[in-house]
Structure formats: C-alpha cells, structure tokens
Amino acid sequence: MFTYLRRTTRFGWYNFWRGGSLSLATVFVLIVTISLMASLLIAQGGVKHLIVQIQDKIDISVYLKSDLTQEEVLKTQEKLSDMPEVQTVIMVSKEDALIEFKEKHKNDPVLLESLEIVGVNPFYGSLNIRATTPDQYAAILTVLNSSAMENVVHKVDYVEKKTVIERLSKFISNVNAFGLFLAIALGVVAILVTFNTIRVAIYDSSKEISIMRLVGASNSFIRGPFIVQGIIAGTIAATISFLILFLVTYFSGDRVESITNGFNLFSWFGARAIGLFFLQLATGIVLGVVSSLVAIRKYLTV
Amino acid sequence: MIIFETVSKIYIPKTVALKNVSFEIQDNEFISIVGKSGAGKTTLIKLLLREEPVTNGKIFFREKNIATIKPRNLPVFRRKIGAIFQDYRLLPHKTVFENVAYAMEVMGGTDYEVFRDVPKILRIVGLEDRGNNFPRELSGGEKQRTAIARALAIRPQLIIADEPTGNLDPYHSKDIIHLLEKINDLGTTVILSTHDKAVINGLKRRVVTLSNGEIVRDEQRGRFIL
C-alpha cells in the first residue's frame, strides 16, 4: 500500500511537471475559479457590512405628549422594549432635546435668540425605536397607532421615513437574492470551464491510458496519478489565488474602507485568512480531483 | 499453449476480418503470421489480447477460454503477455528507464527488483546508455528496442510482436528480429506478425499465412508466399 501510494504520487508529480503547458492551463483556470469564489465571499461580506450600516441609520421617533410624568414615559419605554420586534428604545427627554438643539445650532444666533423669546422649552420628549430588521417597522407602527397609546403619543415620525424604509427593505432582499443567484451562476460557469480544461488535458493522455492498460495496469494504478495531478494543480492554484487575494486586499484595503464607510477589506480578510485558505484549498482539490475522475472514467472502460 | 478454435470476427455491419480460423501454438514456439494489409493479422492479435471480443469461436490461453475472463481480471491476464507494436506505444512522458520500470511496477515489483532488473534488460536490448532519454529523443530502432525491453520486464510467457519492423530500415529490422529470436531461445513463446518478406525468409520457422481473414497456409520452416 505504501509503495502504491509512493509510486502514484511520483507518477502524478512527473505527469504534472512534464505536462508543461497543459498543466499550466489547468492551474490558471483553477486560479481564476478559486479567486472568483473567494471574491464572491468577500463581496458578500462587503454587502452585509453596507446593509448593517444602512440599517443602523433607520429608526422611528415617537414624540411624547408634554404632560406625561417621568413614570409614564418609563412605562411606555419598557412596554415597547418588551416587543420582540424591537431591538432598542432610546429615550430623549425634553431637556436633552433642548441641549442637543442648542449645541447643534450654537453658531446660529438668530435661532438661539428666537428660543429665548419663546421663553419655555418647546421640544417634546421622544423615544427612538430601532427594529431588529427593517421589515418589522410596520408591526411596531401598528402598536404605536393603537388606542392604548393614544394618550401617550403625540406624533410618530414615520410617514416621512416610510417610503425610504420600505424601499430599503425591498432593496436589501433583492440584493441578497440577486447576489445568491449571481454567485451560483458564476460558480457553475467556473466549474464547467475547469472541468472542460481538465477533460482536454486528460483527452491528451487517452493514448497513454490505452498503453497503460495494454501493459496490464489496473484501473486504480492508472487513475491514481491523475488524482495526484488534480491535487497538485488544486493546491498550487489555491496557494497562488490566496497570495493574489492577500496582495489585492492589502493594497486596496484603505481605499475600499473610505468608499464603503468602514469596511476594511484587509482586516476582513485577515480575520478569516486561515478559514479562507482552507476553503480555497478544498475548492481547488475537490475541483481538480472530481474533474479528473469524471474525465478519466470514459477511458477506463474495458 | 494457445488454441484458436473456429474463430470469426465480423465488424458491424458486415466486414469479415477473420473467418473460421483454427490453429494451435505450442510452448516455446516462434510463429510468424503473414499476409497482406487487411488480411486479418492485427485483428487476430487484438482478439488474443482481448482488446476486442470474438464474434464466433473460442480462444484458449493455457486451457482457459479468454472470453470468460472478467474485466477486472484482464490486467492480470495481460501481464502474462508482452506486446510490441509497429507504433512502439511507449509512454511519451516517461524516460526509457521509467517505461521499462512501469511494466514491472504494474506487476507489483519492488524498488529493489526494479533497480536490479531494468539495467540488465536495457543491456540485453543494447540501450544501457539511453535510460534517461525520453522516447522523442530516440531513433525508430531504439524506440522498438525500448518496447521489447518493456515486454521483457514482465517476464512474459508469450511475446506478441505486431509489425515490429514496419517503421524500420532493413538494418534495424534485422536487429529487432535477432533480439526476438534471442528471447525465444531463452524460453519465451513469440508470435510475430509481419508482411516483411526478407524477415520471414531469413527466420526459417513456422509461418501461418492469412488471406482475406482465412488461413491459407500453415508450414513449419515456412517461406513468405502470397
């Protein structure tokens, strides 16, 4: 068994090394396929990051009636927090709103003066509600508009944001579906191209296979070196495409971060480097070996 | 050792390659199969190697009907036969040494046996200096000697040579035939298929003549008559 493995490995390596341009073509196609798969993964990471960023900016502001006691406000906050759809409820009191307004407009004396003329604090206390996912705002809104809340709520600032929120949730689900479709389609194309390249390489060896059979080689003795060749090509391709990704993410990290508002390609890559490498390795080896096995099957029938 | 019993081979739709061929080959015999191109020589060899099935009749190798050999046992059967062809059929990506060694490795020979026997065999065929060359770097005669070395490496009971001199000049042809005679003298049965008149007349051994798929002559110490 050990001799068999050693010989198979040696034959596979010799075949790969002496195969020249065909081996090179196989490795190249595998690099393209593996890099494409990894890029799709990274792109998915980027899109996820963008979506989280946008989702973070959505909320509903509920302005509370000005005659509410502190206790009533807290009770309302608690009630909303208990809803499964709600992620967080942040309270902004009348005083906080005033301070925030003054801070925001400290360079605008006219506005500040008019505040003084009014004499009292004109702001309402409010609750900023954030849902777990954007499509849950409708459910939260129903509760806010119900008669139980009538005595508490002065105004819900949602209608203005409604279209934006709805469009966004639609956009997000579209992006996810389209991304998945694109990934599957590209993946299938890449696998077919790889499979075809390896098939052509093995077709080139069909005469050799018939000679091996004539000399009395068993099917496993013939098949073994081709599997080894697939493993070698897959490993080399995975290593090269890993290095390419490393360089690309290293040099484009900062630029992508500024475009996407905080998605650092290189640190994303760094955090998953080992997993990604093994994923690429597995993709390369599985593609190489499976294509070899399927392609060679045709020539092994007696 | 080998018996052909009313063997016929018909290629679909109706090309008759062999028609009711019957003859017997004894152990340690040197037999030549002669005939014009298309007489059925190559078909006969393909049937004997079970590269193709017979249409009718039976072929026995050491009393075993080769049609009954299961596909998975075919490699073992073929390891008993050393085959040599006009187009050499060497593995192009392996050196001369590796081509010969491959046949032994297929048989399960150990590395010790490979490194002990391959140089000896290469010496027998006169290729001791060509071990590291690839087939593309050899002359026709050297390629054929490599093929013979490979056939010898498995210590076969039978060597089948299908037009081994077809691509060679008269000098190298003689060289190859001498080598086959030497192998036969050492105790291996040899079947030689050829349409080379000079080769046959020089051999003075048994000749089976095929014409249109039928045996028209079978003579001990035969000559080339078509």
Contacts between the chains, C-beta under 8 A, distances in Angstrom:
chain1	res1	chain2	res2	distance
A	3	B	110	7.2
A	3	B	111	7.3
A	7	B	105	5.7
A	14	B	93	6.8
A	14	B	94	7.3
A	14	B	98	7.8
A	15	B	93	6.0
A	18	B	93	4.4
A	19	B	93	7.1
A	208	B	91	5.6
A	208	B	92	6.9
A	208	B	93	7.3
A	211	B	89	4.8
A	211	B	90	7.4
A	211	B	91	5.9
A	212	B	91	7.2
A	212	B	102	7.7
A	212	B	106	7.7
A	213	B	75	7.3
A	213	B	78	7.6
A	214	B	49	7.1
A	214	B	51	7.7
A	214	B	78	6.6
A	214	B	83	5.8
A	214	B	89	6.7
A	215	B	78	7.3
A	215	B	79	7.9
A	215	B	102	6.6
A	215	B	103	5.1
A	215	B	106	5.6
A	215	B	150	7.0
A	215	B	154	7.7
A	216	B	75	4.7
A	216	B	76	7.2
A	216	B	77	7.9
A	216	B	78	4.1
A	216	B	79	3.6
A	216	B	103	7.5
A	216	B	106	5.3
A	216	B	107	7.2
A	216	B	154	7.0
A	217	B	75	6.3
A	217	B	102	7.8
A	217	B	106	4.6
A	218	B	75	4.6
A	218	B	106	7.6
A	219	B	75	7.9
A	221	B	106	6.1
A	302	B	71	4.3
A	302	B	74	5.8
